[in-house]
Amino acid sequence: MNTAFFYKDLEYSEDKPAVTLLLETSFTKEIRIALKKHQIMKEHQAPFPIIVQIIEGKIDFGVNNRILKLEKGGIITLEGGVPHDLKALEDSIIRLTLKKIDKASRVEKVTSE
């Protein structure tokens, strides 16, 4: 059994989204991404399927030449290889679920590009 808390030790970074690996299980990695208003994650793609859930805030989620408005409670799944981008419309907390073999460090690289 594992536990994690989305609001514990939550810190926003002024210069880029803050990425924290909260939990690793036998089949997933659960990551918290904290974005300040107007911060972005440029277009990127994951090598495996992902789940993105908005815990707090509102974002524009760009995918398939569309902008989806996602807010607290919203959830979206993507297959691997699908280009997407994010822009925080207000301070936001995102839960990202990765496949176990995916790397959390890959997400960190996206925020620094």
Summary of the structure (lengths in Angstrom):
residues: 113
radius of gyration: 12.9
end to end distance: 35.1
largest distance: 40.1
contacts: 324
relative contact order: 0.28
helix: 8%
strand: 50%
